Amino acid sequence: MKLWSKNDSLNKKIEKFTVGDDRYYDLFLAKYDVIASIAHAKMLCHTEIISKREKNKLVDELKSIKNDIESGNFIIEDNFEDIHSKLEFLLTEKLGDIGKKIHTGRSRNDQVLVATQLYLKNEILIIKKLIKKLFDILISLAEKNKTKLLPGYTHLQIAMPSSFGIWFSSYAEILIDDIIYLNTAYKINNQNPLGSAAGYGTSLNIDREYTTKELGFETLKFNVASAQMSRGRSEKSVAIAIGSVAETLARLCSDICLYMTKELNFISLNEEISTGSSIMPHKKNPDIFELVRAKCNNIRGLTNQLNIISTNLSSGYQRDMQLVKGKIIDGIESIKDCIEITSFSLKKIKTKDQILSNKNYDFIFSVEKLNNLITGDNMSFREAYDQVSKSIKDGNYSRSKRNKHTLIGGIDNLCLNAIINKMKENF
């Protein structure tokens, strides 16, 4: 069944190519198409386009279909183009002419738009909850390891003292930026496109404000042509947001892979999350973090893929936009998997003690020594810098005892609490 069919004969090759993978990806959108259809039916009754009796029958049947979807008993067979044609068929099969009225005042275009945006809004909320769980794990690890010093590196060269507390909580705080991106994507998708039809509205007396409230949108996409031009842009807003999350995870995974090398040996992995070699008996590999990094780098390329698909398109709907659906759904499923497995695996990491006692880090407190000369001997910065620099060059430098009051390398509860409060404000 095709919503656009006028009993035309379409070549099977053309049909297969144009349908593509829609039947698979539409299963992700099916529930939201039903939810939007319920709101649409109620609106048609509210505006007296259909009767209350017709509305009740449509809504009852749509709720039954929704139950089938949620219980996993719903499929889209090959004789249907997509979820929209399957849904109308089921309603017509059950309700006859009443079922045929569900498409009144709308197009498949705004059906796709509203179902996609409802799906994206819900997925954003799910991703935010997963990020919050990861954030809590990172904060817990930061608090647990805040006194364990860790060498900081710039240019991959030994720089200044840091700590596991700083390292873990730095990724916790950067996740807040990712939440802000997601909040922005949510706001962009929180504009109701239903009623824009094919991008030019309808002459029927529909009430778009009614469906906006019924579906829980913050506002309308007022201009009907603008609603259609948001196709692809709505998905891209989410792609940008999950790309930011992916960047955070990929960088964290790179740190973990580097930190567990024998040469650095800052951390070790529980055997439960490390893999071995088929030929080298001694190997313990961070495969899980390498795979997360690769998947996340793939997700980061999603925005560019969507940009390329939409390049130089004129206004109004273009079939090119069909390809956006699968890409954003795959990206969302992938980022959720990556966040979940990272949260699981992070809890299995073991941090090492006394890392800075290694002679490789003899010069790591040079900045602290310089600062002690400024505060203790009342030297200017330049004079203290030159003195410490000369002692290193001449081989006379000796590791200074740590100033108990210094914050170099450390992180205090005030900072951690500020990060926690920052998350609360943005979550």
C-alpha positions as CSV (number, residue, x, y, z in Angstrom):
1,M,0.0,0.0,0.0
2,K,1.2,3.5,-0.9
3,L,-0.3,6.7,0.4
4,W,0.4,8.4,-2.9
5,S,-0.9,5.6,-5.1
6,K,-3.5,6.3,-7.8
7,N,-3.6,2.7,-9.1
8,D,-0.4,3.4,-11.0
9,S,1.9,0.6,-11.9
10,L,5.4,1.2,-10.4
11,N,8.3,-0.9,-11.6
12,K,9.5,-3.2,-8.8
13,K,13.1,-2.0,-9.1
14,I,12.0,1.6,-8.6
15,E,9.9,0.7,-5.7
16,K,12.7,-1.3,-3.9
17,F,15.1,1.6,-4.5
18,T,12.8,4.4,-3.3
19,V,11.6,2.5,-0.2
20,G,15.2,1.6,0.8
21,D,15.5,0.8,4.5
22,D,12.4,2.8,5.6
23,R,10.5,-0.3,6.9
24,Y,13.4,-1.0,9.3
25,Y,13.9,2.6,10.5
26,D,10.2,3.4,10.7
27,L,9.9,0.9,13.5
28,F,11.8,3.4,15.6
29,L,9.2,6.1,14.7
30,A,6.1,3.9,14.7
31,K,5.0,4.8,18.3
32,Y,5.4,8.5,17.6
33,D,3.5,8.3,14.4
34,V,0.6,6.8,16.3
35,I,0.8,9.4,19.1
36,A,0.7,12.2,16.5
37,S,-2.2,10.5,14.7
38,I,-4.2,10.4,18.0
39,A,-3.6,14.1,18.5
40,H,-4.6,14.7,14.8
41,A,-7.8,12.7,15.2
42,K,-8.7,14.7,18.3
43,M,-8.0,17.9,16.6
44,L,-10.2,16.9,13.6
45,C,-13.1,16.3,16.1
46,H,-12.3,19.5,17.9
47,T,-12.7,21.5,14.7
48,E,-15.8,19.4,13.7
49,I,-14.2,17.9,10.6
50,I,-15.1,14.5,12.0
51,S,-17.6,13.4,14.5
52,K,-17.0,12.5,18.2
53,R,-18.0,8.9,17.4
54,E,-15.5,8.8,14.6
55,K,-12.8,10.3,16.7
56,N,-13.4,7.8,19.5
57,K,-13.1,4.8,17.1
58,L,-9.9,6.2,15.6
59,V,-8.3,6.9,19.0
60,D,-9.3,3.5,20.4
61,E,-7.8,1.7,17.4
62,L,-4.7,3.8,17.4
63,K,-4.1,3.1,21.1
64,S,-4.5,-0.6,20.4
65,I,-1.8,-0.3,17.6
66,K,0.4,1.6,20.0
67,N,0.2,-1.3,22.5
68,D,1.2,-3.7,19.8
69,I,4.2,-1.5,19.0
70,E,5.3,-1.2,22.6
71,S,5.0,-4.9,23.2
72,G,7.1,-5.7,20.1
73,N,4.3,-7.3,18.1
74,F,4.3,-4.9,15.3
75,I,6.0,-5.3,11.9
76,I,5.9,-3.5,8.6
77,E,5.5,-6.0,5.8
78,D,7.0,-5.7,2.4
79,N,3.7,-4.7,0.8
80,F,3.8,-1.5,2.8
81,E,6.0,1.5,1.9
82,D,6.5,2.7,5.5
83,I,4.8,3.1,8.9
84,H,2.4,5.7,7.6
85,S,0.9,3.4,4.9
86,K,0.8,0.5,7.3
87,L,-1.0,2.6,9.9
88,E,-3.7,3.9,7.6
89,F,-4.2,0.4,6.2
90,L,-4.8,-1.0,9.7
91,L,-7.3,1.7,10.5
92,T,-9.1,1.3,7.3
93,E,-9.1,-2.5,7.7
94,K,-10.7,-2.2,11.1
95,L,-12.9,0.8,10.8
96,G,-13.7,1.1,7.0
97,D,-14.4,4.5,5.8
98,I,-13.7,6.0,9.2
99,G,-10.1,4.8,9.0
100,K,-9.7,6.6,5.6
101,K,-10.4,9.9,7.4
102,I,-7.2,9.9,9.4
103,H,-5.2,11.5,6.6
104,T,-7.6,14.5,6.4
105,G,-5.7,17.8,6.5
106,R,-2.2,16.3,6.6
107,S,0.5,15.0,4.3
108,R,3.0,12.2,4.7
109,N,5.5,15.1,4.9
110,D,4.3,16.6,8.1
111,Q,3.6,13.0,9.4
112,V,7.3,12.3,9.0
113,L,8.3,15.6,10.5
114,V,6.2,15.3,13.7
115,A,6.9,11.7,14.3
116,T,10.7,12.3,13.9
117,Q,10.7,15.4,16.2
118,L,8.7,13.5,18.9
119,Y,11.2,10.6,18.5
120,L,14.2,13.0,18.7
121,K,12.8,14.8,21.8
122,N,12.4,11.5,23.6
123,E,15.8,10.2,22.6
124,I,17.5,13.5,23.8
125,L,16.0,12.9,27.2
126,I,17.2,9.3,27.3
127,I,20.7,10.4,26.2
128,K,20.8,13.1,28.9
129,K,19.9,10.5,31.6
130,L,22.7,8.3,30.3
131,I,25.2,11.2,30.4
132,K,24.0,12.1,34.0
133,K,24.8,8.5,35.0
134,L,28.3,8.8,33.5
135,F,28.7,12.2,35.1
136,D,27.9,10.7,38.5
137,I,30.5,7.9,38.0
138,L,33.2,10.4,37.0
139,I,32.5,12.6,40.0
140,S,32.5,9.6,42.3
141,L,35.9,8.5,40.9
142,A,37.2,12.1,41.2
143,E,36.2,12.2,44.9
144,K,37.7,8.8,45.6
145,N,41.0,9.6,43.8
146,K,41.4,13.3,44.4
147,T,44.6,13.0,46.4
148,K,46.3,10.6,43.9
149,L,48.7,12.7,41.9
150,L,49.0,12.2,38.2
151,P,51.5,13.8,35.8
152,G,50.0,16.4,33.4
153,Y,51.3,16.5,29.8
154,T,51.4,19.2,27.2
155,H,52.7,18.4,23.7
156,L,52.9,14.8,25.1
157,Q,55.8,16.0,27.2
158,I,55.8,16.1,31.0
159,A,54.3,19.3,32.2
160,M,52.9,19.9,35.7
161,P,51.4,17.9,38.5
162,S,47.7,16.9,38.0
163,S,45.6,14.3,39.8
164,F,43.1,11.6,39.1
165,G,40.7,14.0,40.8
166,I,41.3,16.6,38.1
167,W,41.3,14.1,35.3
168,F,38.0,12.4,36.2
169,S,36.2,15.6,37.0
170,S,37.4,17.4,33.9
171,Y,35.5,14.9,31.8
172,A,32.5,15.3,34.2
173,E,32.5,19.0,33.7
174,I,32.9,18.8,29.9
175,L,29.8,16.6,29.8
176,I,27.8,19.6,31.0
177,D,28.7,21.4,27.7
178,D,27.4,18.3,25.9
179,I,24.2,18.6,27.9
180,I,23.9,22.2,26.8
181,Y,24.2,21.1,23.1
182,L,21.4,18.6,23.8
183,N,19.2,21.2,25.4
184,T,19.6,23.3,22.3
185,A,18.7,20.4,20.0
186,Y,15.7,19.7,22.2
187,K,14.5,23.4,21.9
188,I,14.9,23.2,18.1
189,N,12.8,20.0,17.9
190,N,10.2,21.4,20.3
191,Q,8.3,23.3,17.6
192,N,5.2,21.5,16.2
193,P,5.3,21.0,12.4
194,L,2.0,19.1,12.2
195,G,-0.5,20.9,10.0
196,S,2.1,22.2,7.6
197,A,1.0,19.3,5.3
198,A,3.3,19.2,2.3
199,G,4.8,22.5,3.2
200,Y,1.9,24.7,2.0
201,G,-0.7,24.1,4.6
202,T,-4.4,23.1,4.0
203,S,-7.6,25.0,3.3
204,L,-9.4,22.9,5.9
205,N,-10.2,24.6,9.2
206,I,-7.6,22.8,11.3
207,D,-6.3,24.0,14.7
208,R,-2.5,23.7,15.0
209,E,-2.5,25.3,18.4
210,Y,-4.6,22.3,19.6
211,T,-2.1,19.7,18.4
212,T,0.8,21.7,19.8
213,K,-0.7,21.5,23.3
214,E,-1.8,17.9,22.8
215,L,1.6,16.7,21.7
216,G,3.5,18.7,24.4
217,F,5.4,21.0,22.0
218,E,6.6,24.3,23.4
219,T,5.5,26.2,20.3
220,L,4.5,26.0,16.7
221,K,6.6,26.1,13.6
222,F,4.4,28.9,12.4
223,N,5.4,29.2,8.7
224,V,4.3,26.0,6.9
225,A,7.2,26.3,4.4
226,S,9.6,26.8,7.2
227,A,8.3,23.6,8.8
228,Q,9.3,21.6,5.7
229,M,12.7,23.3,5.5
230,S,13.3,22.1,9.1
231,R,13.5,18.5,7.7
232,G,17.2,17.5,8.0
233,R,18.0,20.6,10.1
234,S,16.1,19.1,13.1
235,E,18.1,15.9,12.8
236,K,21.3,17.9,12.3
237,S,20.8,19.7,15.6
238,V,20.8,16.3,17.3
239,A,23.8,15.2,15.2
240,I,25.8,18.2,16.4
241,A,24.9,17.4,20.0
242,I,25.7,13.7,20.0
243,G,28.8,14.6,18.0
244,S,29.9,16.7,21.0
245,V,29.2,13.8,23.4
246,A,31.2,11.5,21.0
247,E,34.2,13.9,21.1
248,T,34.2,13.8,24.9
249,L,34.0,10.0,25.0
250,A,36.6,9.5,22.2
251,R,39.1,11.7,24.1
252,L,38.5,10.0,27.4
253,C,39.1,6.6,25.6
254,S,42.3,7.8,24.1
255,D,43.5,8.9,27.6
256,I,42.7,5.5,29.0
257,C,44.5,3.6,26.2
258,L,47.6,5.8,26.7
259,Y,47.5,5.7,30.5
260,M,47.4,1.9,30.6
261,T,50.5,1.5,28.5
262,K,53.4,-0.2,30.3
263,E,55.5,2.9,29.8
264,L,53.1,5.1,31.7
265,N,51.3,2.6,33.8
266,F,48.9,5.1,35.4
267,I,45.9,2.8,35.4
268,S,45.1,-0.9,34.9
269,L,42.0,-2.6,33.6
270,N,40.0,-5.3,35.3
271,E,40.3,-8.6,33.5
272,E,36.5,-8.4,33.1
273,I,36.9,-5.6,30.5
274,S,40.2,-6.3,28.9
275,T,41.0,-8.7,26.1
276,G,44.0,-10.8,25.1
277,S,46.1,-11.6,22.0
278,S,45.8,-14.7,19.9
279,I,49.6,-15.1,19.8
280,M,51.0,-13.0,22.7
281,P,50.2,-14.5,26.1
282,H,51.1,-11.4,28.1
283,K,48.7,-9.0,26.4
284,K,45.8,-7.2,28.1
285,N,44.2,-4.9,25.5
286,P,41.8,-2.0,25.9
287,D,39.7,-3.1,23.0
288,I,36.4,-1.8,24.5
289,F,37.8,1.8,24.7
290,E,39.3,1.5,21.2
291,L,35.9,0.5,19.8
292,V,34.1,3.3,21.7
293,R,36.7,5.7,20.2
294,A,36.1,4.4,16.7
295,K,32.4,4.4,17.0
296,C,32.4,8.0,18.4
297,N,34.7,9.2,15.7
298,N,32.2,7.8,13.2
299,I,29.4,9.6,15.0
300,R,31.4,12.9,14.8
301,G,31.2,12.5,11.0
302,L,27.5,12.4,11.1
303,T,27.0,16.1,10.9
304,N,29.1,16.3,7.8
305,Q,27.1,13.5,6.2
306,L,23.9,15.4,6.8
307,N,25.4,18.6,5.5
308,I,26.4,16.9,2.3
309,I,22.9,15.4,1.8
310,S,21.3,18.8,2.2
311,T,23.8,20.8,0.1
312,N,22.2,23.2,-2.4
313,L,18.6,22.0,-1.9
314,S,15.9,24.5,-2.8
315,S,13.0,25.1,-0.5
316,G,10.1,22.6,-0.3
317,Y,10.4,18.9,0.3
318,Q,13.0,16.9,-1.6
319,R,13.3,13.1,-1.5
320,D,17.0,13.4,-0.6
321,M,15.8,13.9,3.0
322,Q,14.7,10.3,3.2
323,L,18.3,9.3,3.7
324,V,18.6,11.5,6.8
325,K,16.3,9.2,8.8
326,G,18.5,6.1,9.0
327,K,21.7,8.1,9.6
328,I,20.4,9.9,12.7
329,I,18.7,6.8,14.1
330,D,21.9,4.8,13.7
331,G,23.9,7.7,15.3
332,I,21.5,7.9,18.3
333,E,21.6,4.1,18.9
334,S,25.4,4.1,18.7
335,I,26.0,7.0,21.1
336,K,23.7,5.4,23.6
337,D,25.6,2.2,23.4
338,C,28.9,4.0,23.8
339,I,27.8,6.0,26.8
340,E,26.5,2.9,28.5
341,I,29.5,0.7,27.9
342,T,31.8,3.6,29.0
343,S,29.9,4.0,32.3
344,F,30.1,0.2,32.9
345,S,33.8,0.0,32.1
346,L,35.0,3.1,34.0
347,K,33.9,1.5,37.3
348,K,36.4,-1.4,36.6
349,I,39.5,0.9,36.2
350,K,42.2,0.8,38.9
351,T,44.3,3.8,39.5
352,K,48.0,3.6,40.6
353,D,49.6,5.2,43.6
354,Q,52.9,7.1,43.9
355,I,53.2,7.7,40.2
356,L,55.2,10.9,40.6
357,S,57.9,9.2,42.7
358,N,59.4,7.9,39.4
359,K,62.6,9.8,38.5
360,N,61.0,10.7,35.1
361,Y,59.0,13.3,36.9
362,D,61.9,15.0,38.8
363,F,61.2,18.3,37.1
364,I,57.4,18.2,37.3
365,F,57.4,20.5,40.4
366,S,59.5,23.2,38.8
367,V,56.6,25.6,38.6
368,E,55.8,24.9,42.2
369,K,59.4,25.7,43.1
370,L,59.2,28.9,41.0
371,N,56.1,29.9,42.9
372,N,57.7,29.2,46.2
373,L,60.5,31.6,45.3
374,I,58.0,34.3,44.5
375,T,56.0,33.9,47.7
376,G,58.8,32.9,50.0
377,D,61.7,35.0,48.7
378,N,59.7,37.9,47.3
379,M,61.3,37.4,43.8
380,S,59.7,38.6,40.6
381,F,58.3,36.0,38.3
382,R,61.1,36.5,35.7
383,E,63.9,36.3,38.3
384,A,62.4,33.1,39.8
385,Y,61.8,31.6,36.4
386,D,65.4,32.2,35.3
387,Q,66.8,30.8,38.6
388,V,64.9,27.6,38.3
389,S,65.6,27.3,34.6
390,K,69.4,27.7,35.2
391,S,69.4,25.1,38.0
392,I,67.8,22.6,35.6
393,K,70.3,23.4,32.8
394,D,73.3,23.2,35.2
395,G,72.1,20.0,36.7
396,N,71.7,21.6,40.2
397,Y,68.0,21.2,40.3
398,S,66.6,19.2,43.2
399,R,63.0,18.2,43.9
400,S,61.5,20.5,46.4
401,K,59.3,19.4,49.2
402,R,55.7,20.0,48.5
403,N,53.9,23.0,49.9
404,K,51.0,21.6,51.9
405,H,48.9,24.5,51.0
406,T,49.4,24.4,47.3
407,L,46.5,23.5,44.9
408,I,48.8,22.5,42.0
409,G,47.8,19.0,41.0
410,G,44.9,18.9,43.5
411,I,41.2,19.4,43.5
412,D,39.1,20.4,46.4
413,N,35.5,19.7,47.4
414,L,34.6,23.3,46.6
415,C,35.5,22.8,43.0
416,L,33.8,19.4,42.8
417,N,30.6,20.8,44.4
418,A,30.6,23.7,41.9
419,I,30.8,21.2,39.0
420,I,27.9,19.2,40.6
421,N,25.8,22.3,40.9
422,K,26.6,23.3,37.4
423,M,25.2,20.0,36.1
424,K,22.0,20.5,38.2
425,E,21.5,23.9,36.6
426,N,21.8,22.6,33.1
427,F,20.3,19.1,33.4
